Amino acid sequence: MDTTTTVIGLHTSDDSGLVATPYPEPRLSWSLASERPGVLQHAYEIQVSADRSFDDPASSGEVESGLVTDHPWPAPPLRSREVRYWRARVRTDLGWTEWSGPAQVEAALLDEMDWTARPVHVPSDRGRTSPGPVPLLRREFDLPAEPVSARLYVTSLGVHRTAVNGRPVSDELLEPGWTSYPNRLLYATYDVTGLLVPGRNALAAAVGDGWYRGHLTWRKNRNVYGDTSALLAQLEVTLADGTTVTVATDDRWRGGYGDLLAADLYDGCERDLRHVPDGWQLPGFDDRGWEQAAALHLPTGLAQRAHPPVRVVQTIRPERRTLPDGTIALDAGENITGWLRFRADGPAGSTVTVRHAEVLDEDGRLLTSILRGARATDQYTLAGGTAELEPEFTFHGFRYAEIDASPGVTIEAIEVDVMASDLRRIGEFHCSDERVNTLYANVVRSQRGNFLAVPTDCPQRDERLGWTGDIMAFAPTACTNFDSRTFLDSWLTDLSIEQRPDGAVPLVIPDVDLGDLPPTELPFAGTAAGWGDAATVVPTALFDAYGRRSLLRRHYAAMRAWVEFTAGRLDKDGTWSGNAQLGDWLDPAAPPEHPERATTDSAYVATVFVANSARLLADAARELGHVEDADRYAALHRRTAEAAWRKWASHARTTQTGCALALQFGIAPTAERAAVSEDLAALVRANGGRIATGFLGTPFVLPALSDTGHVAEAYQLLLNTECPGWLYQVARGATTMWERWDAIRPDGTIDTEKAGTMLSFNHYAYGAVAAWLYQSVVGLRATAPGYRTVDIGPHPGGGLTSADASIVTPYGTAAVAWAISGNTLTVDISLPPGTTGRFSAPEGWRCPTGGGRLGSGRHQLTLHAGS
């Protein structure tokens, strides 16, 4: 028996943090803990029981497997509301471990027939075509005895804030997030037992416009999904005698309005505290003057959320100063997504206005023109006396803010609340160059600020959309910085829903009408190479990072449909040349007003992305056992790669993007790869280390250099401080990644004339560089899905004397740290139980012990300069 190893961290594929799971057959995972080196799992057994005693459990039996993730549920499917317990043990080289402690799993409402509730709305609110008062809905009810268990299943058409007896049911914000509402609406399950009392109780909610009916896109369309907001809530209470009481939204609810005069994601929030209906969330409130609520049909595609919610993840105390005109000017010290919270004291009717911006203009005031149609303004009218103020049902992207208040109003205790989908941080990186550390921190901050319900392009202007091209470029980095598995899985679910019958993937997910694209006013059919390739790249990134085959299987149909669509667009010569494309968007040499006019031919870029997606699909097919598909799409990759090289070989070798894609996508023939890599290195040197790639080329240029032995040129690109370049942004004071390489000019001014209003200072696409920091600078790279096997191959260079990184993998934390002292390179490696590694010495260093294969545990290698 193995008494040295313990099974820990039992969890399902649900990462919501809610009391219930949406899956009738949840996938099961765990980790191992052991101080013994070289531990590998050889087999496992899972038991499922109706109680913690496990007297008569269902069992998987002994299953030969070294995987700790994504195992099937070995018992009958859960029924709605059913509670079960499960545990696991594993067999190692020393035999079976002890059983793990039990983990509980409870099913949510799994069938439409479980819902007796119907969405309810305030009739006078229906049909509103501009921001207006936020509806309030409430219902009182009696409990004849002490509750022993209570579950609230709740969602909304719009975004809701729900309370029981005046106490919030959670700290979650902007629920239920943004999905393809006509096809999929998410709800949450809360344990509200502790909020209820015997006797009279009240269930109440405010429902804002949110994405459902608020402004969307630069066209500022409204009511995209419906013309009324509504609440869907079902409270199920079990009493001590076993009886149940159900309180569901229906036409017995009452609705009215309060102090929230308007709340819009783009425009901000307007509150008049003189109109607060005191006690409206509590029993005993007089709602006879309110309207009777009206019921709607049950929405299609109800499912419980399986990914983490949006909430406040950090609080910052900003720097404060007072301008000559009395305005309070604030600097959060970093570009964030969130809002201001503060205390105001003043007479009734006095006002406080808060405006936001990412940067300041030449006069030191807020530069708001680049927000375009987003007002990004919160307004408050005081009721007299002291009030704690913060907006609701909105968010802002900003570093700087200004507060204007009426005479006699004092403002105190100002704080900045940072909002994001609350994903678990799993990656860390640090090195001896503080500029690179700042760059890395900026990447993390941009991901946090844009992973808010969906992976957006930016959080500040009238856009904030789930652009497919942005997350295509960034997905591998996203999956290393934060546990993005369920977050991106949910987004991919909407991608498959919104995917068109011919396989085309819209430019944004969820799909909304974009019209012409600013600043080019260029009309598109709604899809583009590199953008639609999110359908293949994102599932691949998730599988590589987390090793869950079920996730790859779930999105395989969408991957296949996209590749079939692109293959059908190929000309007789095997290339995709006949469509308008976004191309290597925002290539620094492209005209500012035409970011699609990149130096690398867009048809070449489109064609090689067809080849790359075919290759990724072939790999997925092989992993899932679809042998015929694997052979077919591998052949498509070869044919398309050959066609691209025949047509564009000479051109591709003249640009950084052309070379990088040729190398990383398997386009350049084997015999020519060395020459192409030399061309890429020469282009970097000739350009003085300045980057020359846009959204589609940037993720691949550094790996293309280091993977072909051009480490010096890779560091030259990374460490360049001239425009354009990553450290140029850092030198200009960036705290997040910019949309344009030259968003701030060398003289410190902002070019709003040439760039127009497409000028965001919080765009994560160019943050794809962080994947290279993990994989090449530190040298921590997965070679089997989920980091079951890893390659440790650090690439010291650029004057760095040390670097370290850690990643919380499905097996546990893997970490690598190296440091140079004189002619000695020390490498410390930590691998979690269940994994193995292989060490490769960097060029110019020799390892007396040879490195080679490493088992789990801690290792220290000492290398010496010289071959």
Sequence and secondary structure as in RCSB ss.txt:
>XXXX:A:sequence
MDTTTTVIGLHTSDDSGLVATPYPEPRLSWSLASERPGVLQHAYEIQVSADRSFDDPASSGEVESGLVTDHPWPA
PPLRSREVRYWRARVRTDLGWTEWSGPAQVEAALLDEMDWTARPVHVPSDRGRTSPGPVPLLRREFDLPAEPVSA
RLYVTSLGVHRTAVNGRPVSDELLEPGWTSYPNRLLYATYDVTGLLVPGRNALAAAVGDGWYRGHLTWRKNRNVY
GDTSALLAQLEVTLADGTTVTVATDDRWRGGYGDLLAADLYDGCERDLRHVPDGWQLPGFDDRGWEQAAALHLPT
GLAQRAHPPVRVVQTIRPERRTLPDGTIALDAGENITGWLRFRADGPAGSTVTVRHAEVLDEDGRLLTSILRGAR
ATDQYTLAGGTAELEPEFTFHGFRYAEIDASPGVTIEAIEVDVMASDLRRIGEFHCSDERVNTLYANVVRSQRGN
FLAVPTDCPQRDERLGWTGDIMAFAPTACTNFDSRTFLDSWLTDLSIEQRPDGAVPLVIPDVDLGDLPPTELPFA
GTAAGWGDAATVVPTALFDAYGRRSLLRRHYAAMRAWVEFTAGRLDKDGTWSGNAQLGDWLDPAAPPEHPERATT
DSAYVATVFVANSARLLADAARELGHVEDADRYAALHRRTAEAAWRKWASHARTTQTGCALALQFGIAPTAERAA
VSEDLAALVRANGGRIATGFLGTPFVLPALSDTGHVAEAYQLLLNTECPGWLYQVARGATTMWERWDAIRPDGTI
DTEKAGTMLSFNHYAYGAVAAWLYQSVVGLRATAPGYRTVDIGPHPGGGLTSADASIVTPYGTAAVAWAISGNTL
TVDISLPPGTTGRFSAPEGWRCPTGGGRLGSGRHQLTLHAGS
>XXXX:A:secstr
   SEEEEEEEES  S SSSBS SS  EEEEEEESSTT    EEEEEEESSTT SS EE   EE    S B   S
S   TT EEEEEEEEEETTEE      EEEEB   SGGG     EE GGGTT  S    EEEEEEEEESS EEEE
EEEEEEESEEEEEETTEES S BSBT    TTT EEEEEEE GGG  SEEEEEEEEEE HHHHS BTTTTB  SS
 SS EEEEEEEEEETTS EEEEE STT EEEE SEEEEETTTEEEEEGGG  TTTTSTT   TTSEE EE    S
SEEE  S  EEEEEEE  EEEE TTS EEEEEEEEEEEEEEEEEEE TT EEEEEEESSB TTSSB  GGGTT  
 EEEEE  SEEEEE   S  EEEEEEEEEE TT EEEEEEEEEEEE   B EEEEES HHHHHHHHHHHHHHHHH
BSSSB S SSSS    BHHHHHHHHHHHHHHB  HHHHHHHHHHHHHHS TTS   SBSS     SBTTTTB   
S  TTTTTHHHHHHHHHHHHH  HHHHHHTHHHHHHHHHHHHTT  TTS   SS    STT TTS TT TT  SS
 HHHHHHHHHHHHHHHHHHHHHHHT HHHHHHHHHHHHHHHHHHHHHHHHHHTTSHHHHHHHHHTT S GGGHHH
HHHHHHHHHHHTTT     TTTHHHHHHHHHTTT HHHHHHHHH  SSSSHHHHHHTT SS  SSTTSB TTS B
 TTTSTT   S   GGGGHHHHIIIIII EEESSGGGSEEEE     TT  EEEEEEEETTEEEEEEEEEETTEE
EEEEEE TT EEEE   TTEE TT  EEE SEEEEEEEEE  
